[in-house]
Amino acid sequence: MLTSVKTGGGIFKILLEDYVIQDSKIEKNTVTVNIPDSDGINQEVTKTIPGKVLAFKFKKITKTFVMGEEERYVFEKQKDKDGNPTDADAEYYTFTGSKIMIDQALNDFSPDDLPCPTVIQQFQGKDGKTYTKFT
């Protein structure tokens, strides 16, 4: 799976290293459920449940080399206190509430596929709203 990250500055190819889908600490959804009371009569109860969030760890790929059937990558480097690159690869952590990306993580790939190069791209729908997805 090849993926890139689109930001204001352009599109970046990343190496997706790990991800987890967990309850959001910010987004909450209100739902109404039917719960039987002690007499067996259903009572409507309103509950607040957390939304889901996809949290993931990645490295930015700055160069890709193809050697036969195999791809090799050069990653963005960590910076020292003066802003100079070091020898260590920079690792990033982020999260998204994108329902499309959460659905892709649940149905299109698994942690067993990791690490894998990929791109996260932003698209605009017919209604003018933007959305992101693994491409």
C-alpha positions in Angstrom: 0.0 0.0 0.0 1.6 3.3 -1.1 0.4 6.4 0.8 1.2 10.1 1.0 0.4 12.9 3.4 -1.0 16.1 2.0 -0.4 19.2 4.0 -0.4 22.8 3.2 3.2 22.4 1.9 2.6 19.4 -0.4 2.3 15.7 -0.4 4.5 13.5 1.7 5.0 9.8 1.4 5.2 8.1 4.8 6.1 4.9 6.4 3.2 3.9 8.5 4.7 2.1 11.5 1.9 1.5 13.9 -1.7 2.5 14.6 -4.5 1.9 17.0 -8.2 2.7 17.0 -9.4 4.0 20.4 -12.1 6.0 22.1 -11.8 9.8 21.5 -11.2 12.0 24.5 -12.7 14.9 22.6 -15.5 13.7 20.3 -18.7 12.5 22.1 -21.9 11.1 20.5 -25.3 11.2 22.2 -27.4 8.1 21.6 -30.8 6.9 22.8 -31.0 3.3 23.9 -33.9 1.2 25.2 -33.2 -0.5 28.5 -35.8 -2.7 30.3 -36.7 -1.5 33.8 -37.4 -3.8 36.7 -40.9 -4.5 35.3 -39.5 -5.5 31.9 -40.8 -2.3 30.2 -38.4 -0.6 27.9 -37.3 2.8 28.9 -35.5 5.2 26.6 -32.2 6.3 28.1 -29.9 8.9 26.6 -26.2 8.1 26.9 -23.1 9.9 25.8 -20.5 7.6 24.2 -17.0 8.5 22.9 -16.4 8.7 19.2 -13.5 6.8 17.7 -10.1 8.1 16.8 -7.2 6.6 14.7 -3.9 7.2 16.3 -0.8 6.4 14.4 3.0 6.5 14.3 4.9 7.3 11.1 8.2 8.5 9.5 8.3 11.0 6.6 10.0 9.5 3.5 12.2 12.1 1.8 13.6 9.8 -0.9 12.7 6.4 -2.4 15.2 4.2 -4.1 14.1 1.2 -6.1 16.6 -1.7 -6.2 15.2 -4.5 -8.3 11.9 -5.5 -6.7 12.7 -3.8 -3.4 12.2 -0.2 -2.3 14.5 1.5 0.1 13.8 4.8 1.9 15.6 7.8 3.4 13.6 9.4 6.2 13.5 12.9 7.6 16.0 13.2 10.4 15.5 14.4 14.0 16.9 17.8 14.7 19.3 18.8 17.6 18.7 21.7 19.9 20.1 24.1 17.3 17.9 22.7 14.5 20.6 20.7 12.7 19.7 17.2 11.4 21.1 14.3 13.4 21.6 10.7 12.3 18.4 9.5 13.9 15.2 9.1 11.9 12.4 11.5 13.1 9.2 9.7 14.2 5.8 11.4 14.4 2.6 10.6 16.2 -0.8 12.0 15.1 -4.5 11.2 15.4 -7.6 11.7 13.3 -11.3 11.2 13.7 -11.7 10.7 9.9 -14.4 8.0 9.6 -13.0 7.1 6.2 -9.5 6.5 7.5 -10.8 4.6 10.6 -12.9 2.4 8.2 -9.9 1.8 6.0 -7.8 0.8 9.1 -10.5 -1.6 10.2 -11.2 -3.2 6.8 -8.4 -2.6 4.2 -5.3 -3.5 6.2 -4.1 -4.7 9.6 -1.2 -4.2 12.0 0.3 -7.3 10.4 0.9 -5.3 7.2 3.1 -2.9 9.0 5.4 -1.2 8.5 4.3 -0.1 5.1 4.8 2.9 2.9 1.6 4.9 2.3 0.1 8.3 1.5 -2.6 10.2 3.3 -4.3 12.5 0.9 -6.9 15.2 1.2 -9.8 15.3 -1.2 -12.8 17.6 -1.7 -16.2 16.2 -2.1 -19.0 17.6 -4.4 -20.5 19.3 -1.4 -17.3 21.3 -0.9 -16.3 19.5 2.3 -12.8 18.0 2.5 -11.9 14.5 3.7 -8.8 12.5 4.1 -8.0 8.9 3.2 -5.2 6.4 2.7 -4.5 6.2 -1.1 
